[in-house]
Amino acid sequence: MFPLKKILCPIDFSEHSLTALKIADEMAKTFHAELFLVNIVPPIHSVPSPPHPLVFDVLKYQDSLEAHSKKSLEDIAKNEVSSGIKVHRIVAIGDPSTEIIKIADENDVNLIVVATHGRTGLGHMIFGSVAEKIIRHASCPVLTKRVMSNIRE
């Protein structure tokens, strides 16, 4: 058995990701592993300002999204992770799959536990799959938990 010391679980605050967290938590308990909770905030793309300044501050909004993610990860770590597990909470800005893989590599993660939303067909084509991209490009094993989506296709 390979050493399982660091487990990464992407959290997007959906019920699907919390289902994956239950699995990651149980594995972290069993193997005395560290748990990395990761949330990726998508970048806010701004449009060029018109001659009159906009009232909406894009950078301030991006900062508030990041602060909210950090607070939410704190709450999840406190309420959903078993006591005694060393938890790392990481919030990054960017493309979810790219950032998750980068964080896993930078922290020498041994396993990524991720939920898939169970989309197929048109839904998969339109929304893509972060989990699929992680599976294809991660340098460590990836454990997926398929959670069926309520979206009809």
C-alpha positions as CSV (number, residue, x, y, z in Angstrom):
1,M,0.0,0.0,0.0
2,F,1.3,3.4,-0.9
3,P,1.8,5.9,1.9
4,L,-1.4,8.0,2.3
5,K,-0.3,11.0,4.3
6,K,-2.0,14.0,2.5
7,I,-5.5,14.0,1.1
8,L,-6.9,16.9,-0.9
9,C,-10.7,17.4,-1.2
10,P,-12.0,20.2,-3.4
11,I,-14.9,22.0,-1.8
12,D,-17.4,24.1,-3.8
13,F,-19.8,24.3,-0.9
14,S,-22.3,22.1,-2.7
15,E,-23.9,19.0,-1.2
16,H,-21.9,16.9,-3.7
17,S,-18.6,18.2,-2.4
18,L,-19.6,17.6,1.2
19,T,-20.4,14.0,0.2
20,A,-16.8,13.7,-1.0
21,L,-15.5,15.4,2.2
22,K,-17.1,12.6,4.3
23,I,-15.1,10.0,2.4
24,A,-11.9,12.1,2.6
25,D,-12.5,12.7,6.3
26,E,-12.9,8.9,6.9
27,M,-9.8,8.1,5.0
28,A,-7.8,10.8,6.8
29,K,-8.9,9.3,10.1
30,T,-8.1,5.8,9.0
31,F,-4.6,6.6,7.6
32,H,-3.8,9.5,10.1
33,A,-3.4,11.7,7.0
34,E,-3.5,15.5,6.7
35,L,-6.6,16.9,4.9
36,F,-6.4,19.8,2.5
37,L,-9.7,21.5,1.9
38,V,-9.5,23.6,-1.3
39,N,-11.9,26.1,-2.7
40,I,-11.3,27.9,-6.0
41,V,-12.9,31.2,-6.6
42,P,-13.3,31.9,-10.3
43,P,-11.7,35.2,-11.4
44,I,-14.0,38.1,-12.1
45,H,-13.3,39.5,-15.5
46,S,-13.8,43.2,-15.8
47,V,-14.8,45.1,-18.8
48,P,-13.2,48.3,-19.9
49,S,-14.6,51.3,-18.0
50,P,-16.8,53.7,-19.8
51,P,-16.1,57.4,-19.7
52,H,-18.0,57.6,-16.4
53,P,-16.6,55.4,-13.6
54,L,-18.7,52.4,-12.6
55,V,-20.1,52.2,-9.1
56,F,-19.3,48.5,-9.0
57,D,-15.7,47.8,-7.7
58,V,-14.6,44.5,-9.3
59,L,-11.5,44.1,-7.2
60,K,-13.4,44.7,-4.0
61,Y,-16.0,42.1,-5.1
62,Q,-13.3,39.6,-5.8
63,D,-11.8,40.2,-2.4
64,S,-15.2,39.7,-0.7
65,L,-15.7,36.4,-2.6
66,E,-12.3,35.2,-1.4
67,A,-13.0,36.3,2.2
68,H,-16.3,34.5,2.1
69,S,-14.7,31.3,0.8
70,K,-12.1,31.4,3.6
71,K,-14.7,31.8,6.3
72,S,-16.9,29.0,4.8
73,L,-13.9,26.7,4.7
74,E,-13.2,27.5,8.3
75,D,-16.8,26.6,9.2
76,I,-16.6,23.3,7.3
77,A,-13.3,22.4,8.9
78,K,-14.8,23.1,12.3
79,N,-18.1,21.3,11.7
80,E,-17.5,18.6,9.2
81,V,-14.0,17.3,9.8
82,S,-13.2,14.8,12.6
83,S,-11.3,16.1,15.5
84,G,-7.6,15.1,15.5
85,I,-7.2,15.6,11.8
86,K,-4.7,18.2,10.7
87,V,-6.6,20.4,8.3
88,H,-5.2,22.9,5.7
89,R,-7.6,25.4,4.2
90,I,-6.6,26.8,0.9
91,V,-8.5,29.4,-1.2
92,A,-7.1,30.2,-4.7
93,I,-8.4,32.2,-7.6
94,G,-8.4,30.7,-11.1
95,D,-9.6,27.8,-13.2
96,P,-10.7,25.1,-10.7
97,S,-9.1,22.0,-12.2
98,T,-5.8,23.8,-13.0
99,E,-5.6,25.3,-9.5
100,I,-6.5,22.0,-7.7
101,I,-3.8,20.1,-9.6
102,K,-1.3,22.8,-8.9
103,I,-2.1,22.9,-5.2
104,A,-1.9,19.1,-5.1
105,D,1.5,19.1,-6.7
106,E,2.9,21.9,-4.6
107,N,1.8,20.1,-1.4
108,D,2.9,16.5,-2.4
109,V,-0.7,15.3,-2.0
110,N,-1.0,11.5,-2.2
111,L,-4.8,11.4,-3.1
112,I,-7.5,13.7,-4.4
113,V,-11.1,12.9,-3.4
114,V,-13.6,14.6,-5.6
115,A,-17.3,14.4,-6.3
116,T,-18.6,14.2,-9.8
117,H,-22.0,15.6,-10.6
118,G,-23.1,12.8,-12.8
119,R,-23.9,14.9,-15.8
120,T,-23.8,13.2,-19.2
121,G,-24.6,14.3,-22.7
122,L,-25.5,17.9,-23.3
123,G,-25.0,18.9,-19.6
124,H,-21.5,17.5,-19.6
125,M,-20.7,19.1,-22.9
126,I,-21.9,22.5,-21.8
127,F,-20.6,22.5,-18.2
128,G,-17.6,20.3,-18.7
129,S,-16.2,18.4,-15.8
130,V,-13.7,19.6,-13.3
131,A,-13.4,16.1,-11.9
132,E,-12.6,14.7,-15.4
133,K,-9.9,17.3,-15.9
134,I,-8.4,16.5,-12.5
135,I,-8.5,12.8,-13.3
136,R,-6.7,13.3,-16.6
137,H,-4.0,15.7,-15.4
138,A,-3.3,14.9,-11.7
139,S,0.0,13.4,-10.9
140,C,-1.5,11.4,-7.9
141,P,-4.4,9.0,-7.7
142,V,-7.9,10.5,-7.8
143,L,-10.9,8.9,-6.0
144,T,-14.2,10.0,-7.4
145,K,-17.6,9.8,-5.8
146,R,-20.4,10.0,-8.4
147,V,-23.3,12.0,-7.0
148,M,-26.3,12.2,-9.4
149,S,-27.4,15.7,-10.4
150,N,-31.0,16.9,-10.3
151,I,-30.5,18.4,-13.7
152,R,-32.6,16.6,-16.4
153,E,-31.0,16.1,-19.8
